[in-house]
């Protein structure tokens, strides 16, 4: 009898003890669906900036898939590599690591630049497919503290963000790093693995150190120690507000995907944070994660908040010597279009291997930031209206498979995008209207009155002139001022009576 009483007391003590308190999320989709995948702060943020920067920035050739393509004998990258550095069985990807010195990297300057550009969350590609970790890792010797820069890149960025109260994103692309031995003898595609498994090359090495870079180890060890272990390490050490995944999570066993989600969300509960998980394709359920569309976007309103990851260049995500940068107005128009459709933009920047950000990229960021500083009330903290907009320009159907078609989309002054805050509607032009032009906003026409409401007043942001307007059966007619306040986009602010 005494033993029963004692066991009951112990069980009660354990149940009440904080360290034994049952965690909110279990590693199953039903439990994880309790998570609010898009908290208000994320819906309000609209713009984040991250950067593809790592060992692959050293050759500055092709793109960030250099470490894979250098092994493809018929590729231009292979020819460049062998001509420049020597045979791949003598000069492997890991030989670039000492050359990645980041001697000009200044976390404070980077965060200042991205903040001026208007970013509400900022962070690094924590690890790309190449197996090199951009933080002080105890799991792999291939990390930025032990090799290359010999600095904790993630940690330095985190320190600067905390000083400014800015949210942090860390992105992970490492699901592809494992050598999955998929293919037949002599085939070098190995679709599910980043590094082709070619005999007598470094990715085929079983060396105890090299295997952590090239992913050549047993799958179960890699899943637990490397894939999940690295995520856990970043979560525990840096407490990111957003974890974003590239594709290929579907190559991981489902229980590991569930295990990650439960661990991250339970840790966030302990921190008192609302965090966000972003995924591509169908790699995680959308009732616990946000959908991401690479280099593309929706051509209609999204029912849920979604994200586009887009880069500042017209090609590679990482810096290359022949990189072409998009004009600021094109990047801005993409942001405005995304926001009008209930989306968020994650914009990529491409620093050089030495840690400098080229001036042409800085110019684009600062130009966009100046616009947001003046007219950001039409972007930040807004929500989609009953319609995203109107005008002649339409986006393609589909997503990444049509990314080249999305790159060709060029908006005009006749394209309008809407956002709202309470009883205020913002109509933003995706171009510069003509002086004194009459702009017709058809969304305010008589047949839409129940949705749009009656207009009470109109102003043009950045302009003190009294604005001439009238609401007709066809829509709201607004006369542009003699001096158009902005070259890239003009915001018409409309107050309505509900």
DRENDO-1510 file (C-alpha; in Angstrom, 1 decimal, always signed):
<recs>
REC; n; res; u; v; w
REC; 1; UNK; +0.0; +0.0; +0.0 .
REC; 2; UNK; +2.9; +2.4; +0.9 .
REC; 3; UNK; +4.5; +1.6; -2.5 .
REC; 4; UNK; +1.2; +2.5; -4.4 .
REC; 5; UNK; +0.9; +5.8; -2.5 .
REC; 6; UNK; +4.6; +6.6; -3.1 .
REC; 7; UNK; +4.2; +5.9; -6.9 .
REC; 8; UNK; +1.1; +8.1; -7.1 .
REC; 9; UNK; +3.0; +11.0; -5.4 .
REC; 10; UNK; +6.0; +10.6; -7.8 .
REC; 11; UNK; +3.6; +10.5; -10.8 .
REC; 12; UNK; +1.9; +13.6; -9.6 .
REC; 13; UNK; +5.2; +15.4; -9.0 .
REC; 14; UNK; +6.4; +14.4; -12.5 .
REC; 15; UNK; +3.2; +15.5; -14.1 .
REC; 16; UNK; +3.4; +18.9; -12.4 .
REC; 17; UNK; +7.1; +19.5; -12.9 .
REC; 18; UNK; +7.8; +22.0; -15.8 .
REC; 19; UNK; +10.5; +19.7; -17.3 .
REC; 20; UNK; +7.9; +16.9; -17.6 .
REC; 21; UNK; +5.1; +19.1; -18.9 .
REC; 22; UNK; +3.6; +17.7; -22.1 .
REC; 23; UNK; +4.6; +19.6; -25.1 .
REC; 24; UNK; +2.0; +21.2; -27.3 .
REC; 25; UNK; +2.9; +19.6; -30.6 .
REC; 26; UNK; +3.3; +15.9; -31.3 .
REC; 27; UNK; +5.1; +14.6; -34.3 .
REC; 28; UNK; +2.0; +13.9; -36.4 .
REC; 29; UNK; +0.2; +16.0; -38.9 .
REC; 30; UNK; -3.0; +16.2; -36.9 .
REC; 31; UNK; -1.2; +17.7; -33.9 .
REC; 32; UNK; +0.9; +20.0; -36.1 .
REC; 33; UNK; -2.2; +21.3; -37.8 .
REC; 34; UNK; -2.9; +23.3; -34.6 .
REC; 35; UNK; -0.1; +25.6; -35.6 .
REC; 36; UNK; -1.0; +29.1; -37.0 .
REC; 37; UNK; +1.1; +28.8; -40.1 .
REC; 38; UNK; +0.9; +32.5; -40.9 .
REC; 39; UNK; +0.9; +34.8; -37.8 .
REC; 40; UNK; +0.0; +38.4; -38.2 .
REC; 41; UNK; +3.6; +39.6; -38.0 .
REC; 42; UNK; +4.4; +37.5; -41.1 .
REC; 43; UNK; +1.3; +38.7; -43.0 .
REC; 44; UNK; +2.3; +42.3; -42.1 .
REC; 45; UNK; +6.0; +42.0; -43.1 .
REC; 46; UNK; +5.6; +41.6; -46.9 .
REC; 47; UNK; +9.3; +41.8; -47.7 .
REC; 48; UNK; +12.3; +39.7; -46.6 .
REC; 49; UNK; +15.8; +39.6; -47.8 .
REC; 50; UNK; +18.2; +36.7; -47.8 .
REC; 51; UNK; +21.5; +35.9; -49.6 .
REC; 52; UNK; +23.0; +33.0; -51.5 .
REC; 53; UNK; +26.6; +33.3; -50.3 .
REC; 54; UNK; +29.0; +30.5; -49.6 .
REC; 55; UNK; +31.8; +28.4; -51.0 .
REC; 56; UNK; +30.1; +28.3; -54.4 .
REC; 57; UNK; +30.6; +32.1; -54.6 .
REC; 58; UNK; +34.4; +31.5; -55.0 .
REC; 59; UNK; +34.5; +30.3; -58.6 .
REC; 60; UNK; +31.8; +33.0; -59.5 .
REC; 61; UNK; +30.9; +31.0; -62.6 .
REC; 62; UNK; +27.6; +29.4; -63.8 .
REC; 63; UNK; +25.5; +29.5; -60.7 .
REC; 64; UNK; +25.2; +28.1; -57.2 .
REC; 65; UNK; +25.0; +24.5; -58.6 .
REC; 66; UNK; +28.7; +24.8; -59.5 .
REC; 67; UNK; +29.6; +22.0; -57.0 .
REC; 68; UNK; +27.4; +19.6; -58.8 .
REC; 69; UNK; +27.9; +20.7; -62.4 .
REC; 70; UNK; +31.7; +20.6; -62.1 .
REC; 71; UNK; +31.4; +16.8; -62.2 .
REC; 72; UNK; +29.2; +16.7; -65.3 .
REC; 73; UNK; +31.7; +16.0; -68.1 .
REC; 74; UNK; +29.6; +17.4; -70.8 .
REC; 75; UNK; +28.8; +20.7; -69.1 .
REC; 76; UNK; +30.3; +24.1; -69.6 .
REC; 77; UNK; +31.1; +24.2; -65.9 .
REC; 78; UNK; +33.2; +21.1; -66.1 .
REC; 79; UNK; +35.2; +22.5; -68.9 .
REC; 80; UNK; +35.7; +25.8; -67.1 .
REC; 81; UNK; +36.7; +24.0; -63.9 .
REC; 82; UNK; +39.2; +21.7; -65.5 .
REC; 83; UNK; +40.7; +24.5; -67.6 .
REC; 84; UNK; +40.9; +26.9; -64.6 .
REC; 85; UNK; +41.7; +24.7; -61.6 .
REC; 86; UNK; +42.6; +21.3; -62.9 .
REC; 87; UNK; +41.1; +17.8; -63.1 .
REC; 88; UNK; +38.2; +17.1; -60.7 .
REC; 89; UNK; +40.0; +14.2; -59.1 .
REC; 90; UNK; +42.8; +16.6; -58.1 .
REC; 91; UNK; +41.0; +19.8; -57.4 .
REC; 92; UNK; +37.7; +19.1; -55.7 .
REC; 93; UNK; +35.0; +21.4; -54.4 .
REC; 94; UNK; +36.5; +21.3; -50.9 .
REC; 95; UNK; +39.7; +22.9; -52.3 .
REC; 96; UNK; +37.6; +26.1; -52.7 .
REC; 97; UNK; +36.9; +26.3; -49.0 .
REC; 98; UNK; +40.2; +28.0; -47.9 .
REC; 99; UNK; +39.6; +30.5; -50.8 .
REC; 100; UNK; +36.3; +31.5; -49.2 .
REC; 101; UNK; +37.7; +34.1; -46.9 .
REC; 102; UNK; +34.9; +36.7; -46.5 .
REC; 103; UNK; +37.5; +39.3; -45.6 .
REC; 104; UNK; +35.1; +42.2; -46.4 .
REC; 105; UNK; +32.0; +40.8; -44.7 .
REC; 106; UNK; +30.5; +43.2; -42.2 .
REC; 107; UNK; +27.2; +42.0; -40.7 .
REC; 108; UNK; +26.2; +45.5; -39.5 .
REC; 109; UNK; +26.6; +47.0; -42.9 .
REC; 110; UNK; +24.7; +44.2; -44.5 .
REC; 111; UNK; +21.8; +44.4; -42.1 .
REC; 112; UNK; +21.8; +48.2; -42.4 .
REC; 113; UNK; +21.5; +47.9; -46.2 .
REC; 114; UNK; +18.7; +45.4; -46.1 .
REC; 115; UNK; +16.8; +47.4; -43.5 .
REC; 116; UNK; +17.1; +50.5; -45.7 .
REC; 117; UNK; +15.8; +48.4; -48.6 .
REC; 118; UNK; +12.6; +47.8; -46.5 .
REC; 119; UNK; +13.1; +44.2; -45.4 .
REC; 120; UNK; +11.1; +43.2; -42.3 .
REC; 121; UNK; +12.9; +39.9; -42.0 .
REC; 122; UNK; +16.5; +39.0; -43.0 .
REC; 123; UNK; +18.8; +36.1; -42.9 .
REC; 124; UNK; +21.2; +33.7; -44.7 .
REC; 125; UNK; +21.1; +30.6; -46.7 .
REC; 126; UNK; +22.2; +28.7; -43.7 .
REC; 127; UNK; +23.2; +25.7; -45.9 .
REC; 128; UNK; +22.9; +25.1; -49.6 .
REC; 129; UNK; +23.0; +21.7; -51.3 .
REC; 130; UNK; +26.8; +21.7; -51.0 .
REC; 131; UNK; +27.1; +20.6; -47.4 .
REC; 132; UNK; +28.9; +23.7; -46.1 .
REC; 133; UNK; +27.3; +25.2; -42.9 .
REC; 134; UNK; +27.3; +28.9; -42.5 .
REC; 135; UNK; +27.3; +28.7; -38.7 .
REC; 136; UNK; +29.5; +27.5; -35.8 .
REC; 137; UNK; +28.6; +23.8; -36.1 .
REC; 138; UNK; +29.6; +20.9; -33.9 .
REC; 139; UNK; +28.0; +18.4; -36.3 .
REC; 140; UNK; +30.2; +19.0; -39.3 .
REC; 141; UNK; +33.8; +20.2; -39.7 .
REC; 142; UNK; +32.7; +21.9; -42.9 .
REC; 143; UNK; +31.4; +25.1; -41.3 .
REC; 144; UNK; +32.2; +28.8; -41.5 .
REC; 145; UNK; +33.7; +28.9; -38.0 .
REC; 146; UNK; +36.2; +26.1; -38.5 .
REC; 147; UNK; +37.1; +26.6; -42.1 .
REC; 148; UNK; +37.0; +29.3; -44.7 .
REC; 149; UNK; +36.0; +32.6; -43.1 .
REC; 150; UNK; +36.5; +31.2; -39.6 .
REC; 151; UNK; +33.5; +33.3; -38.5 .
REC; 152; UNK; +30.0; +32.4; -37.3 .
REC; 153; UNK; +28.1; +34.1; -40.2 .
REC; 154; UNK; +24.6; +33.1; -38.9 .
REC; 155; UNK; +25.5; +34.3; -35.4 .
REC; 156; UNK; +26.9; +37.6; -36.6 .
REC; 157; UNK; +23.8; +38.4; -38.6 .
REC; 158; UNK; +21.6; +37.3; -35.7 .
REC; 159; UNK; +23.4; +39.7; -33.3 .
REC; 160; UNK; +22.8; +42.6; -35.7 .
REC; 161; UNK; +19.1; +41.7; -36.2 .
REC; 162; UNK; +18.5; +41.5; -32.5 .
REC; 163; UNK; +19.9; +44.9; -32.0 .
REC; 164; UNK; +17.4; +46.3; -34.4 .
REC; 165; UNK; +14.4; +44.1; -33.4 .
REC; 166; UNK; +14.2; +42.6; -36.9 .
REC; 167; UNK; +13.0; +39.0; -37.5 .
REC; 168; UNK; +15.4; +36.3; -38.7 .
REC; 169; UNK; +15.0; +33.8; -41.5 .
REC; 170; UNK; +17.3; +30.8; -42.0 .
REC; 171; UNK; +17.0; +28.8; -45.2 .
REC; 172; UNK; +17.9; +25.2; -45.7 .
REC; 173; UNK; +18.6; +23.4; -49.0 .
REC; 174; UNK; +20.5; +20.4; -47.6 .
REC; 175; UNK; +17.8; +17.8; -48.2 .
REC; 176; UNK; +19.6; +17.0; -51.4 .
REC; 177; UNK; +23.1; +16.6; -50.0 .
REC; 178; UNK; +22.8; +12.9; -49.1 .
REC; 179; UNK; +24.4; +10.5; -51.6 .
REC; 180; UNK; +21.3; +8.4; -52.3 .
REC; 181; UNK; +23.1; +6.2; -54.9 .
REC; 182; UNK; +20.2; +6.7; -57.3 .
REC; 183; UNK; +21.1; +5.6; -60.8 .
REC; 184; UNK; +23.0; +3.0; -62.7 .
REC; 185; UNK; +26.7; +2.4; -63.1 .
REC; 186; UNK; +28.2; +5.1; -65.3 .
REC; 187; UNK; +25.2; +7.5; -64.9 .
REC; 188; UNK; +26.2; +10.9; -63.5 .
REC; 189; UNK; +22.8; +12.5; -63.1 .
REC; 190; UNK; +21.8; +11.0; -59.8 .
REC; 191; UNK; +18.7; +13.1; -59.7 .
REC; 192; UNK; +18.0; +12.8; -55.9 .
REC; 193; UNK; +21.6; +13.6; -54.9 .
REC; 194; UNK; +23.5; +16.9; -55.3 .
REC; 195; UNK; +26.9; +15.4; -55.9 .
REC; 196; UNK; +27.1; +12.8; -58.7 .
REC; 197; UNK; +28.6; +9.6; -57.4 .
REC; 198; UNK; +31.5; +9.1; -59.9 .
REC; 199; UNK; +34.3; +6.6; -59.1 .
REC; 200; UNK; +37.7; +8.2; -58.1 .
REC; 201; UNK; +36.2; +11.6; -57.5 .
REC; 202; UNK; +35.9; +13.3; -54.1 .
REC; 203; UNK; +32.1; +12.8; -53.7 .
REC; 204; UNK; +32.7; +9.1; -53.8 .
REC; 205; UNK; +35.3; +9.3; -51.0 .
REC; 206; UNK; +34.5; +7.6; -47.7 .
REC; 207; UNK; +37.0; +9.8; -45.9 .
REC; 208; UNK; +35.7; +10.5; -42.4 .
REC; 209; UNK; +35.9; +14.3; -42.9 .
REC; 210; UNK; +35.0; +14.6; -46.6 .
REC; 211; UNK; +31.8; +12.5; -46.1 .
REC; 212; UNK; +30.3; +15.3; -44.1 .
REC; 213; UNK; +30.7; +17.7; -47.1 .
REC; 214; UNK; +29.8; +15.3; -49.9 .
REC; 215; UNK; +27.1; +13.4; -48.0 .
REC; 216; UNK; +28.5; +10.0; -48.6 .
REC; 217; UNK; +27.3; +8.1; -45.6 .
REC; 218; UNK; +24.5; +5.7; -44.6 .
REC; 219; UNK; +21.1; +7.2; -45.1 .
REC; 220; UNK; +19.8; +6.7; -41.5 .
REC; 221; UNK; +22.9; +8.2; -40.0 .
REC; 222; UNK; +22.6; +11.2; -42.4 .
REC; 223; UNK; +18.9; +11.7; -41.7 .
REC; 224; UNK; +19.4; +11.8; -37.9 .
REC; 225; UNK; +22.8; +13.3; -37.5 .
REC; 226; UNK; +23.1; +15.6; -40.4 .
REC; 227; UNK; +19.6; +16.6; -41.7 .
REC; 228; UNK; +17.8; +16.8; -38.4 .
REC; 229; UNK; +20.9; +17.5; -36.4 .
REC; 230; UNK; +21.8; +20.6; -38.3 .
REC; 231; UNK; +18.3; +22.0; -38.1 .
REC; 232; UNK; +18.2; +21.3; -34.3 .
REC; 233; UNK; +21.5; +23.0; -33.9 .
REC; 234; UNK; +20.4; +26.2; -35.6 .
REC; 235; UNK; +17.1; +26.2; -33.8 .
REC; 236; UNK; +18.7; +25.8; -30.4 .
REC; 237; UNK; +21.5; +28.3; -31.0 .
REC; 238; UNK; +19.9; +31.1; -33.0 .
REC; 239; UNK; +16.1; +30.8; -32.5 .
REC; 240; UNK; +15.1; +31.8; -36.1 .
REC; 241; UNK; +11.6; +33.2; -36.7 .
REC; 242; UNK; +11.3; +31.6; -40.1 .
REC; 243; UNK; +12.8; +28.3; -41.4 .
REC; 244; UNK; +12.4; +28.0; -45.1 .
REC; 245; UNK; +13.1; +24.9; -47.1 .
REC; 246; UNK; +14.1; +24.4; -50.7 .
REC; 247; UNK; +12.6; +21.4; -52.5 .
REC; 248; UNK; +13.4; +17.7; -51.9 .
REC; 249; UNK; +11.9; +17.3; -48.4 .
REC; 250; UNK; +9.9; +14.6; -50.0 .
REC; 251; UNK; +13.2; +12.6; -50.1 .
REC; 252; UNK; +13.1; +12.5; -46.3 .
REC; 253; UNK; +11.1; +9.9; -44.5 .
REC; 254; UNK; +7.8; +11.4; -43.3 .
REC; 255; UNK; +8.6; +10.8; -39.6 .
REC; 256; UNK; +11.7; +13.1; -39.9 .
REC; 257; UNK; +9.6; +15.9; -41.4 .
REC; 258; UNK; +7.1; +15.5; -38.6 .
REC; 259; UNK; +9.9; +15.3; -36.0 .
REC; 260; UNK; +11.4; +18.6; -37.3 .
REC; 261; UNK; +8.1; +20.5; -37.3 .
REC; 262; UNK; +7.3; +19.3; -33.8 .
REC; 263; UNK; +10.7; +20.2; -32.4 .
REC; 264; UNK; +10.8; +23.7; -33.9 .
REC; 265; UNK; +7.2; +24.5; -32.9 .
REC; 266; UNK; +7.6; +23.3; -29.4 .
REC; 267; UNK; +10.9; +25.2; -29.0 .
REC; 268; UNK; +9.1; +28.3; -30.2 .
REC; 269; UNK; +6.4; +27.8; -27.6 .
REC; 270; UNK; +9.1; +27.8; -24.9 .
REC; 271; UNK; +10.6; +31.0; -26.4 .
REC; 272; UNK; +7.2; +32.7; -26.6 .
REC; 273; UNK; +7.5; +33.2; -30.3 .
REC; 274; UNK; +5.2; +32.7; -33.3 .
REC; 275; UNK; +7.3; +31.1; -35.9 .
REC; 276; UNK; +6.8; +30.3; -39.6 .
REC; 277; UNK; +7.8; +27.2; -41.7 .
REC; 278; UNK; +7.9; +27.7; -45.4 .
REC; 279; UNK; +8.1; +24.9; -48.0 .
REC; 280; UNK; +8.0; +24.4; -51.8 .
REC; 281; UNK; +5.9; +22.0; -53.8 .
REC; 282; UNK; +4.0; +19.6; -51.6 .
REC; 283; UNK; +6.7; +18.8; -49.1 .
REC; 284; UNK; +4.7; +19.7; -46.0 .
REC; 285; UNK; +1.0; +20.1; -45.4 .
REC; 286; UNK; -0.2; +23.7; -45.8 .
REC; 287; UNK; -2.1; +23.7; -42.4 .
REC; 288; UNK; +1.3; +23.9; -40.7 .
REC; 289; UNK; +3.4; +25.6; -43.4 .
REC; 290; UNK; +3.4; +28.4; -45.9 .
REC; 291; UNK; +3.6; +27.7; -49.7 .
REC; 292; UNK; +6.5; +29.1; -51.6 .
REC; 293; UNK; +6.7; +29.6; -55.4 .
REC; 294; UNK; +10.2; +29.9; -56.8 .
REC; 295; UNK; +10.8; +32.7; -59.4 .
REC; 296; UNK; +7.0; +32.8; -60.1 .
REC; 297; UNK; +3.8; +34.0; -58.5 .
REC; 298; UNK; +0.1; +33.6; -58.5 .
REC; 299; UNK; -2.0; +35.1; -61.2 .
REC; 300; UNK; -5.0; +35.3; -58.9 .
REC; 301; UNK; -5.7; +36.0; -55.2 .
REC; 302; UNK; -4.3; +33.5; -52.7 .
REC; 303; UNK; -6.8; +32.2; -50.1 .
REC; 304; UNK; -3.9; +31.7; -47.7 .
REC; 305; UNK; -0.7; +33.8; -47.3 .
REC; 306; UNK; +2.0; +32.5; -49.7 .
REC; 307; UNK; +5.5; +33.5; -50.6 .
REC; 308; UNK; +7.7; +34.0; -53.7 .
REC; 309; UNK; +11.4; +33.6; -53.5 .
REC; 310; UNK; +12.9; +35.7; -56.2 .
REC; 311; UNK; +16.4; +36.9; -56.9 .
REC; 312; UNK; +17.7; +40.4; -57.7 .
REC; 313; UNK; +19.5; +39.0; -60.8 .
REC; 314; UNK; +18.2; +37.6; -64.1 .
REC; 315; UNK; +20.1; +34.3; -63.7 .
REC; 316; UNK; +22.1; +32.8; -60.9 .
REC; 317; UNK; +21.2; +33.0; -57.3 .
REC; 318; UNK; +24.8; +33.3; -56.2 .
REC; 319; UNK; +27.3; +35.9; -57.5 .
REC; 320; UNK; +28.8; +35.3; -60.9 .
REC; 321; UNK; +31.2; +37.5; -62.8 .
REC; 322; UNK; +28.7; +37.9; -65.7 .
REC; 323; UNK; +25.7; +38.6; -63.5 .
REC; 324; UNK; +22.9; +40.9; -64.9 .
REC; 325; UNK; +20.8; +42.8; -62.3 .
REC; 326; UNK; +17.1; +43.6; -62.7 .
REC; 327; UNK; +16.1; +47.3; -62.6 .
REC; 328; UNK; +14.6; +48.6; -59.4 .
REC; 329; UNK; +11.2; +49.3; -60.9 .
REC; 330; UNK; +10.8; +45.6; -62.0 .
REC; 331; UNK; +11.7; +44.3; -58.5 .
REC; 332; UNK; +9.3; +46.8; -57.0 .
REC; 333; UNK; +6.5; +45.9; -59.3 .
REC; 334; UNK; +6.9; +42.2; -58.5 .
REC; 335; UNK; +6.6; +43.1; -54.8 .
REC; 336; UNK; +3.5; +45.2; -55.3 .
REC; 337; UNK; +1.8; +42.4; -57.4 .
REC; 338; UNK; +2.7; +39.7; -54.9 .
REC; 339; UNK; +1.3; +41.7; -51.9 .
REC; 340; UNK; -1.9; +42.5; -53.7 .
REC; 341; UNK; -2.6; +38.7; -54.0 .
REC; 342; UNK; -1.9; +37.9; -50.3 .
REC; 343; UNK; +1.7; +37.1; -50.8 .
REC; 344; UNK; +5.1; +37.9; -49.3 .
REC; 345; UNK; +8.4; +38.4; -51.2 .
REC; 346; UNK; +11.6; +36.8; -50.2 .
REC; 347; UNK; +14.2; +38.6; -52.3 .
REC; 348; UNK; +17.7; +37.1; -52.8 .
REC; 349; UNK; +20.9; +39.1; -52.9 .
REC; 350; UNK; +24.2; +37.8; -54.3 .
REC; 351; UNK; +27.3; +38.9; -52.4 .
REC; 352; UNK; +30.9; +38.3; -53.7 .
REC; 353; UNK; +33.0; +35.6; -52.0 .
REC; 354; UNK; +35.0; +38.4; -50.2 .
REC; 355; UNK; +31.8; +39.6; -48.5 .
REC; 356; UNK; +31.2; +42.7; -50.5 .
REC; 357; UNK; +27.8; +43.4; -52.1 .
REC; 358; UNK; +28.2; +44.8; -55.6 .
REC; 359; UNK; +27.2; +48.5; -56.0 .
REC; 360; UNK; +24.6; +47.7; -58.7 .
REC; 361; UNK; +22.7; +45.4; -56.3 .
REC; 362; UNK; +23.0; +48.0; -53.5 .
REC; 363; UNK; +21.5; +50.6; -55.9 .
REC; 364; UNK; +18.5; +48.5; -56.6 .
REC; 365; UNK; +17.9; +47.8; -52.9 .
REC; 366; UNK; +18.2; +51.4; -51.9 .
REC; 367; UNK; +16.0; +52.7; -54.7 .
REC; 368; UNK; +13.3; +50.3; -53.7 .
REC; 369; UNK; +13.8; +51.2; -50.1 .
REC; 370; UNK; +13.4; +54.9; -50.8 .
REC; 371; UNK; +10.0; +54.1; -52.5 .
REC; 372; UNK; +8.9; +52.0; -49.5 .
REC; 373; UNK; +10.0; +54.7; -47.1 .
REC; 374; UNK; +7.6; +57.2; -48.9 .
REC; 375; UNK; +4.7; +54.9; -49.9 .
REC; 376; UNK; +5.1; +51.8; -47.7 .
REC; 377; UNK; +1.8; +52.3; -46.0 .
REC; 378; UNK; +0.2; +50.8; -49.2 .
REC; 379; UNK; +2.4; +47.7; -48.6 .
REC; 380; UNK; +3.2; +47.0; -45.0 .
REC; 381; UNK; +0.5; +45.8; -42.6 .
REC; 382; UNK; -2.1; +45.7; -45.4 .
REC; 383; UNK; -4.5; +42.9; -46.4 .
REC; 384; UNK; -5.8; +41.9; -49.8 .
REC; 385; UNK; -9.0; +43.6; -51.0 .
REC; 386; UNK; -11.9; +41.8; -52.8 .
REC; 387; UNK; -9.9; +42.0; -56.0 .
REC; 388; UNK; -6.1; +42.1; -56.5 .
REC; 389; UNK; -6.2; +44.6; -59.4 .
REC; 390; UNK; -6.9; +45.3; -63.0 .
REC; 391; UNK; -5.1; +46.1; -66.2 .
REC; 392; UNK; -3.8; +44.5; -69.4 .
REC; 393; UNK; -0.8; +42.5; -68.1 .
REC; 394; UNK; -1.4; +38.9; -67.1 .
REC; 395; UNK; +1.0; +36.5; -65.4 .
REC; 396; UNK; +1.5; +33.0; -66.8 .
REC; 397; UNK; -0.2; +29.9; -65.5 .
REC; 398; UNK; +1.9; +27.5; -63.4 .
REC; 399; UNK; +4.9; +28.2; -61.2 .
REC; 400; UNK; +8.7; +27.4; -61.4 .
REC; 401; UNK; +8.4; +25.5; -64.7 .
REC; 402; UNK; +7.3; +28.8; -66.3 .
REC; 403; UNK; +9.9; +31.0; -64.5 .
REC; 404; UNK; +11.4; +32.2; -67.8 .
REC; 405; UNK; +7.9; +33.4; -68.9 .
REC; 406; UNK; +7.5; +35.2; -65.5 .
REC; 407; UNK; +10.9; +36.9; -66.1 .
REC; 408; UNK; +9.5; +38.4; -69.4 .
REC; 409; UNK; +6.4; +40.0; -67.7 .
REC; 410; UNK; +6.7; +43.8; -67.8 .
REC; 411; UNK; +3.9; +45.8; -66.2 .
REC; 412; UNK; +2.6; +49.1; -67.4 .
REC; 413; UNK; +1.1; +52.3; -66.1 .
REC; 414; UNK; -2.3; +50.9; -66.8 .
REC; 415; UNK; -1.8; +47.9; -64.4 .
REC; 416; UNK; -3.3; +48.7; -61.0 .
REC; 417; UNK; -2.9; +46.7; -57.8 .
REC; 418; UNK; -5.0; +47.0; -54.7 .
REC; 419; UNK; -4.4; +46.6; -50.9 .
REC; 420; UNK; -6.5; +47.7; -47.9 .
REC; 421; UNK; -6.4; +48.7; -44.3 .
REC; 422; UNK; -9.7; +49.1; -42.5 .
REC; 423; UNK; -11.7; +51.6; -44.6 .
REC; 424; UNK; -8.7; +52.7; -46.7 .
REC; 425; UNK; -8.0; +51.2; -50.1 .
REC; 426; UNK; -4.7; +51.7; -51.9 .
REC; 427; UNK; -4.6; +51.6; -55.7 .
REC; 428; UNK; -1.0; +51.4; -56.9 .
REC; 429; UNK; +0.0; +51.9; -60.5 .
REC; 430; UNK; +2.8; +49.6; -61.9 .
REC; 431; UNK; +4.3; +52.4; -63.9 .
REC; 432; UNK; +4.2; +56.2; -64.2 .
REC; 433; UNK; +0.9; +57.7; -65.2 .
REC; 434; UNK; +0.8; +60.7; -67.6 .
REC; 435; UNK; +0.4; +64.2; -66.2 .
REC; 436; UNK; -3.2; +65.2; -65.7 .
REC; 437; UNK; -4.4; +61.8; -67.0 .
REC; 438; UNK; -7.8; +60.4; -65.9 .
REC; 439; UNK; -7.3; +57.1; -64.3 .
REC; 440; UNK; -10.3; +54.8; -64.2 .
REC; 441; UNK; -10.5; +52.3; -61.3 .
REC; 442; UNK; -13.1; +49.9; -62.5 .
REC; 443; UNK; -13.2; +48.0; -59.2 .
REC; 444; UNK; -15.2; +50.9; -57.8 .
REC; 445; UNK; -18.0; +50.7; -60.4 .
REC; 446; UNK; -21.7; +50.5; -59.6 .
REC; 447; UNK; -21.8; +46.7; -60.1 .
REC; 448; UNK; -19.2; +46.2; -57.4 .
REC; 449; UNK; -20.7; +48.7; -54.9 .
REC; 450; UNK; -21.5; +46.1; -52.3 .
REC; 451; UNK; -17.9; +45.1; -52.2 .
REC; 452; UNK; -16.1; +48.4; -52.7 .
REC; 453; UNK; -18.3; +50.8; -50.8 .
REC; 454; UNK; -18.9; +54.5; -51.5 .
REC; 455; UNK; -15.9; +56.7; -51.9 .
REC; 456; UNK; -15.5; +59.5; -49.3 .
REC; 457; UNK; -12.2; +61.0; -50.3 .
REC; 458; UNK; -9.1; +60.5; -52.5 .
REC; 459; UNK; -5.5; +61.6; -52.2 .
REC; 460; UNK; -2.3; +60.8; -54.0 .
REC; 461; UNK; +0.6; +59.9; -51.7 .
REC; 462; UNK; +3.6; +62.3; -52.1 .
REC; 463; UNK; +1.4; +65.1; -53.4 .
REC; 464; UNK; -0.2; +67.9; -51.5 .
REC; 465; UNK; -2.5; +69.0; -54.4 .
REC; 466; UNK; -6.3; +68.7; -54.1 .
REC; 467; UNK; -7.3; +65.7; -56.2 .
REC; 468; UNK; -10.2; +65.8; -58.6 .
REC; 469; UNK; -12.2; +62.6; -58.6 .
REC; 470; UNK; -15.7; +61.2; -59.2 .
REC; 471; UNK; -17.3; +57.8; -58.6 .
REC; 472; UNK; -19.4; +56.8; -61.6 .
REC; 473; UNK; -21.2; +53.6; -62.7 .
REC; 474; UNK; -18.0; +52.7; -64.6 .
REC; 475; UNK; -15.7; +53.2; -61.7 .
REC; 476; UNK; -13.7; +55.7; -59.8 .
REC; 477; UNK; -12.1; +58.4; -62.0 .
REC; 478; UNK; -9.1; +60.0; -60.5 .
REC; 479; UNK; -7.3; +62.9; -62.3 .
REC; 480; UNK; -3.5; +62.7; -62.0 .
REC; 481; UNK; -1.7; +65.8; -60.9 .
REC; 482; UNK; +0.5; +68.0; -63.2 .
REC; 483; UNK; +3.6; +66.7; -61.5 .
REC; 484; UNK; +3.5; +63.0; -61.1 .
REC; 485; UNK; +5.1; +62.2; -57.6 .
REC; 486; UNK; +7.0; +59.1; -58.6 .
REC; 487; UNK; +8.7; +57.6; -61.6 .
REC; 488; UNK; +8.2; +53.9; -60.7 .
REC; 489; UNK; +4.7; +53.6; -59.1 .
REC; 490; UNK; +2.1; +56.0; -57.8 .
REC; 491; UNK; -0.2; +55.3; -54.9 .
REC; 492; UNK; -3.8; +56.5; -54.8 .
REC; 493; UNK; -5.2; +56.5; -51.3 .
REC; 494; UNK; -9.0; +56.0; -51.2 .
REC; 495; UNK; -11.2; +56.3; -48.1 .
REC; 496; UNK; -14.5; +54.5; -48.4 .
REC; 497; UNK; -17.8; +54.4; -46.5 .
REC; 498; UNK; -18.9; +50.9; -45.5 .
</recs>
